[in-house]
Amino acid sequence: MAVLVVGGAGYIGSHAAHVLRRKGYDVIIYDNLCTGHKELAEGFELIVGDIADTAKIAKVLTRCDSVMHFAAHAYVGESVQNPKKYFHNNVTAALTLLDTVMESRVRKFIFSSTCAVYGNPVKVPITESNPRQPVNPYGATKLAFENALEAYGRAYALRFVSFRYFNAAGADESGKIGESHDPETHLIPLIFQAAQGKRAALDIFGDDYPTADGTCIRDYIHVTDLAEAHVAGLEYLAKGESAAMNLGTGEGCSVKDVVAAVERISGSKVPTHIAERRMGDPPELVADPSLAEKLLKWKAKRSLDEIISTAWKWAQKRTS
Ligand SMILES: NC(=O)c1ccc[n+]([C@@H]2O[C@H](COP(=O)([O-])OP(=O)(O)OC[C@H]3O[C@@H](n4cnc5c(N)ncnc54)[C@H](O)[C@@H]3O)[C@@H](O)[C@H]2O)c1
């Protein structure tokens, strides 16, 4: 039986598919390619379809024993402009997927949630007991689906893990897959674009935050560490358990720290421009990852330098 990797032609899902295969799991990728890329699913069985297509999902589920659900729209700014798009895909269509799963024999479900469910945290590092008060529609859609999983888990014996990712970054060590969003909003690819002269400068949104260098601090976790946590999550589900947990490193890096690391690793100067703060950007978002470490016997092991060097290798390959 296979693991159904829904959204597996996207950035994080494709890395999970590769790590699953390396660990000996059979994988089927299901993706409508709205933001995904066929190339990221190369070498895997890819079924092109939407999560709201009940008949298509039901058919493939007969060959699966677990589901990893990465498929979503994931741009915070767009979710503010167009919440309908976000609630329709990340909640309505996602619930259709969940109900189709409940009509199958599959009872193991892993969900890509986000630290955006916490909104402005009351305390950093952020533990899972921090109140979940999202400050944008994207976070609200993720919280809605987390709530559905908790209720389905209690009522219908579904086993689930909601993983609250902090900032996913980096690329597979093979150099074959990596991050590719359009439009790109993630910091490290944007820094690369500035380093490669593809944009005039990197906009740094605010340098007057109450942090050591004035720029925002985030917890960057290597995408392969995230992918490995998903495999550990499957083993956790196999024990009959369910939980929601943070996936981060517990270490914060400022925007300026990341720029400096890119300059060091790439050998290229990164032009920067200090822009206005963005609405709703908390100064510091850093995970307390101890719950995942305890429950999964997993720990993020890759450093910021490994994040940048793997991502740089991927970026170079794409422009060569
Ligand atoms: N990238 C991050 O730092 C980050 C942080 C927190 C949470 N997340 C979550 O992780 C998941 C993956 O993010 P990503 O960065 O890999 O994004 P991505 O856009 O690269 O991947 C999402 C994939 O889902 C597919 N998809 C979307 N809607 C679909 C639908 N209705 N039917 C079928 N396929 C559909 C897309 O085509 C794409 O391949 C998302 O749920 C996102 O909210 C990402």
The ligand as an ORCA input file, in Angstrom:
! r2SCAN-3c Opt
* xyz 0 1
  N       6.489     26.921      2.422
  C       6.386     27.170      3.720
  O       7.293     27.763      4.343
  C       5.163     26.728      4.484
  C       5.041     27.098      5.846
  C       3.927     26.676      6.547
  C       2.977     25.854      5.945
  N       3.094     25.532      4.631
  C       2.062     24.653      4.026
  O       2.714     23.555      3.420
  C       1.982     23.099      2.283
  C       2.906     23.025      1.076
  O       3.454     24.323      0.832
  P       4.462     24.567     -0.376
  O       5.330     25.706      0.006
  O       5.068     23.270     -0.778
  O       3.441     25.092     -1.495
  P       3.336     24.688     -3.038
  O       2.403     25.678     -3.654
  O       4.683     24.520     -3.632
  O       2.623     23.267     -2.973
  C       1.231     23.079     -2.863
  C       0.837     22.025     -3.887
  O      -0.563     21.738     -3.743
  C      -1.156     21.696     -5.029
  N      -2.583     22.041     -4.865
  C      -3.097     23.197     -4.363
  N      -4.448     23.143     -4.376
  C      -4.790     21.920     -4.866
  C      -6.036     21.260     -5.117
  N      -7.198     21.877     -4.892
  N      -6.015     20.005     -5.602
  C      -4.828     19.380     -5.861
  N      -3.626     19.953     -5.660
  C      -3.606     21.213     -5.169
  C      -0.364     22.699     -5.859
  O      -0.454     22.471     -7.252
  C       1.034     22.486     -5.332
  O       1.741     21.485     -6.034
  C       0.820     24.084      2.118
  O      -0.321     23.491      2.708
  C       1.263     25.305      2.919
  O       0.156     26.007      3.430
  C       4.163     25.940      3.878
*
